[in-house]
Each structure stands twice: as structure tokens, then as C-alpha cells.
Amino acid sequence: MSGMTRYIIKRLLIGVLVVLCVSILIFVIMQAMPGDPIDLLAGSRTPPEKIAEMKVRWGLDKPAIIQYFYWLGNILRGDFGTSITTKQEVVYLIKQRLPYTLMLTGAAIIFEYLLAVPLGLFAAVKKDRLFDKSMTVVMVVLWSMPAFWLGILFMIEFAIRHSFFPISGYSGVRSLILPMLTLALPAMAQTFRLTRSEVLDVMEEKHVETAYAKGISDRKILFKHILRNALIPVTVTFFLGLPWLIGGSVVVENVFAWPGMGQLLWKCIAHQDFPVVQAIVFVIAILTVICNLIGDIVAGFLDPRIRLE
């Protein structure tokens, strides 16, 4: 068995363990939430025997440990249960919402890296000059902005005052622009800073100084010796950033009434719809583990030292 194969198997086993731990954590948090979803759904005028019957139907009359293993066993069979509030299959609800969330987060992360990586590279090359200082200030401001506040500003300026884009919902590509910018711009600041710092670190290494001493052109050194090595951690964070964007899209989707999983998650938390909440958080955890695994494998291919460690 090769070193790379052992490395991938090790990461897979760690991923399975993480998913199992996340499933336990999700279930414990849902059990610790105040209130009862059946009481909330039934109302104060529902007879006690009817409430007891509803709890039996949803399996909420059993001990918590039995409920967990019952839930986990159903998940392994691809059954996430039924929504308490809408009476629809949870898998059906997720299938409806997941494409919109992936559309939003995919567009946001692509926009983020297409803009942040060249800006970070150029800022590192122009270190301590006007462009570098200006971009650093801009990125600090973007990083400090709450997503909901930035989204409201975009809505007021570009949807209400000038009507350039739809104010909410999904009605085509134009309706994607404002939520995508709201999600991408704060995250872009971190990618910019990472790219800039990695490029500066690589520029100080001896092999780069040797390349300059040999008289190799600046362009060749920049792309072959500096950028190639500096982009290893940046490439890894590309895959790691997608699950975080999916988690962060909860606020953005609610601001813009975007029909994704974030909006569904928010509504189900408010109504204590445990099966849907558990399923969405579990799906996000699965996506996180998959993206982490892809990032680790890509890093292992780009840098053999990681496999040795």
C-alpha cells in the first residue's frame, strides 16, 4: 500500500469519526433546546391524550438514547424522517433547497478566489506601497462588516433606490448578484490576507533568492517559484471554505429570502422542527468532512511533505 493510499484511508476514517461525533452533538443540542415541538404544533387547546398520541407517532415518547439510535439507523438507510410542521419528507425538502444553496455558495467562493488571489499576489509584490496599504484597509473594513448589515445596504442602494437587481427571492441570475456579493466580500478579506502572507513568506525563501541570482526573469520566478508554492495553503482553504460559506449563508438567505437550506433551517429552528434541523446540520457536517478530505488529498498531492508527516 502506497503512502498516498494510507494517507487517504486515514483521512477517511477520521472523517467517519467526525461525522459520528457531530451526529451525537446535534442530537444532544436538539434535546437540550427548551420547549416541545409537539406542544408548539398542537397548541394550548389540544387535549392531553391527543398530544400523547402525537408524541407516540413521532417517537418522542421513547428515551433519548433510543431516539438517537433510531434516528441514526434511519439516516444510514437514507431516511431523514418527516417534518413535524409540514408533514413532508425531510429528504424532499432538502432536495428542493440544496441546489439553491450550492448555487449561491459556489458562485460566492469562485468570485471570492478569482478576486482575492490576484489582489493578494499584487499586494505582496507591491509590499508597503500605496496599493498594498489601500487594499489592506479595504479588506479590514470588509472583514469587519456583519453579513446582514452589508446585505441590507446592498438592498437599499441597488434594489430599492436604483432597481438594478431584484430585492429578494430567486427570479434568475440577476437575483443571485446581491446575496453572492454579501456572502463573498467579507470572506474575500481572509483569502486576500492568506495569499499575501504566503507569497511574502515564499519570496524570502532561499530557492527564490537563488532564482533571482541566476538571472531568471521576474515573471517566471513569480509564477513558477513563488505562486506555485504559495498557492498550496490557498488551494486547501478553497475546499475548506465551502462548508463555512454554507453555514454562513443562513443569515444571507434570510436577508434576501433566498430559497435555500439556510432559510429552511431558520424557519425550522423557530418552529422546533427537530427532524429537519438535525438533517440540515448533518448534511452540512457531511459536506464539511468531504471538503476537508478533498483539501487534505489535494494538499498531499501538491506537497509530499504533508504525506510524510
N, C-alpha and C positions, 0 to 999 in steps of 0.2 A: 504494500500500500504506500503510495507516494505521500510526501509531506503535505501537498496541497489537499489531497483527499482526506487525510486525517484532520487537517485544519477545518475543512468544510463540515465533516461529521461532528467535530467538537462544537462548532458554532450551531449546528442543527440541534444537538442535544441541549445546549444552553438555551436556545430559543424555545424548545418544548417546555423546559422547566420554567422559563419566564412566563409563558402563556398560562401554565397551570397556576403559578403564584398569582398572576393577575386575575384569573377567574375566581380564586378564593377571595382576593381583596375586593373585587367587585361585589361579590355576593355578601360579604360581611358589611360593606358600606350600605348596600341596599337594605339589609336587615336592620341596620342601626338608624336609618332615617326615621324621623318622628312621623306619627300618623299611620293610617292603614288605608291602602288603596281601595279596598272593598268598602270601607265606611265612607270614603270620599266619593266613590262611584254611586253607592246606594242612596246616600242622603240620610237625613235625620228621621224621616218618616217611614223608612223601610222596617218592617217587623224583624225582630231578632232572629227568628227561625229562617227567614229569607236570607239574611246576612250569613248565617251559619251555612246554609246551603250553597251560597256563592263561594264561600271560603273552601268548602269541600271540593267544588267544581274546579277551582283554580289551584288546588293542592296546598293552600295556605294554612290548613289545619294541622299539617304534619310538623314534626320538629325541624329546626333549621338545617341540621346536618342531613336529614333525609331529603329535604327540599333541594339542597345543594347537589347531592349525587344524582337526584332525579333530573335536575336541570343540566348538569354536566353530561349525563348519559344521552339526553336528548340532543345536545349540541353535537356530540360525536356522531350522531346519526343524521345531522344536518337539520334538526328541528329546533328552532329557537322559540317555539311556543306561539301563543296567541296574545295579541294586545288586549289588555283589560278594558281600555276605553273604547277602541274602535271595533273590537271583535275580529280583526283581520289577522292573517298570518304575519308574524314578525319578518319572516324572510321576504314576503311580498312587499312589505313596507320599505325594507332596506334596499331591495332591488329597484324600487321606484326612485329612491332618494340618492343612492350611492353614485350613479353616473353624474349627477349634477355636482356633487361634492368633489368627485375626481376631476371633473371639467374645470371647476374653479381653482382647486389647489394645483392641478397640473399646469394651468396657464400661469398661475402666480409664481410657481417655483421656476418655470422656464424664463419668464420675464425677469425675475429676480437675478438669476445667474447670468443671463445674457447682458444685463446692465452692470451688475456689481463686479463681476470678474474683470472686464476691461478697465473699469474705473479704478478698481483696486490696484491693478497692474500699473496703470499710468501714474497713479498717485505715488506708488513706491519708486518708480523711475524718477519722478519729479519730487522726491522727498524734500520736505521743508520749504518748498516753493509755494507760490500763491495757489496753484491748483490743489496741491496736497492739503494745505491748511483749510481752503474753502470747502473741499469735499468732506474733510473730517468734521467740520462744524455742521454741514448739512446732514451727514449720517447720524451724528449725535442727536440732532433735532428729530429726525425720523424715528430713531430708536426710542426716543422718549415719548412719542405720541401714542396715546391709547387708541386701539383699533376702532372702537365705537365712535370716538370723537372725530378721528380722521374721516371715517365713513360719513358721519353727519355733515362735516364740512364739504365733502365732495358732493353729497346730495343737494345741499343748499346752493352751491355755486354752479354745478354742471347739470343738475336735473331740474331744479326749481327756477333759478334765475335765468338760465340760458337755454334750458331744454335740449342740451346736446345729447343726453342719454336718458333712458327710462329711469324713473325714480326707484322702482322696486320690482321684484318678481323676475321671471325669465320670459323674454319675448324675442330672443335671437342673440346674435353675437354682441350687439351694441349694449345689451343689458349686462354683459359679462365684464365690461371695462371697469366700471367703478368699484364693484366688490373685489375684482382682481387686483387693482391698484391699492385698495385699502389693505388687502392681505399681504401684498408683496413688498410694499415700500418699507414698512418697519423691519421686516425680515432681511431686506436688502442691506441694511446697515451692518448687520453682523457678518454677512458674507463679504462685504467690502473690507471690513476690518481684518477678517481672517486672510483674505487674499493679499492684502497689503503687507501684513506682518510676515506671512510665509515667503513672499517674494523678497522682502528685505533680509530675512534670515538666510535664504539661499544665495543672495547676492554677496554675502560675506563669507561663503564657504571657499575653501582653497581651490577646488576644481574650477570655479568661476574665475578666480584670480589668475589661474594658470591659462585659462582660455583667452583672457584679455592679454596676457603676456605673450601668447603665441601669435597675436595679431588677428584673431578671428573677428569677423565683422560683428558689430553690436547687435544687429538684428538676429543673426544666427545664435549668438550667445543668449539673447533674451528668450527666444522660443525653444531652442534645443536644450540649453543647460539650466536656465532659470525657471521658465514657466513649466517645463515638463516635471520638474521636481516639486515646485511649489504647489502644483495643482493636485497632488496626491491627497492631502487632507481636505482640500476644497471639494474634490470629487466625492470623497466619502460623505462629507456633510450634505451633499446634494441628495443622497438617498436617505440620510437620517432626517433631513428637514421635511420630507413629505408627510410623515405621520404627525409631526408637530404642527404643520400647517392645517392638517385635517382637524386636529384638536382645537387650534386657534380659530378655525372657521366658524365655530359655534356662534361667537359674538357677531362676526361679519354677516353670516347668513341671516341672523335675526334682524340686524340693522336694515338689510336690503330685502328682507322677505325672500331670500333665495331658497328654492325648494330642495334643499339638500339635507343630509343627515344631521347637521348641526341644528337646524331649525326644528327638526323632528325630535332630537334629543332634548332640546329646551322645553318643548311642549310636554313631552312625556315625563320629565322631571317635575314640572309643575303639577301634573296630574298623578304623580307617583305610579306611573305605568311601568312597573318593575321589569317585566319581560322585554320590553322594547329598550329601556335604558341599559339593561345588562347586555343585550345583544349588540347594541351600537358600540358601547365601550369595549366589548370583547372583540368586535371587528376592528376597531382602531388599534387594539393591542396586537392583533394578528398582523395587521399592516405594518405596525412598528417593528415587530420581530422580523418580518420578511425584508423590510427595507434595511434593517440593521445587518441582516445576513448578507444581502446583496452588497452593502457597503463594505463589510469585512472581506468578502470574497474579492471585490474589486481592489481593495487596498492590498490584499495578499498578492494579487497578480501584478500590481504596479510596483510594490516594494517587497522583495523576497525576505527582507529582514523581519517583517511582521510575522511571516510563517515560522521563521526560526524561533521567534520569541514565544 
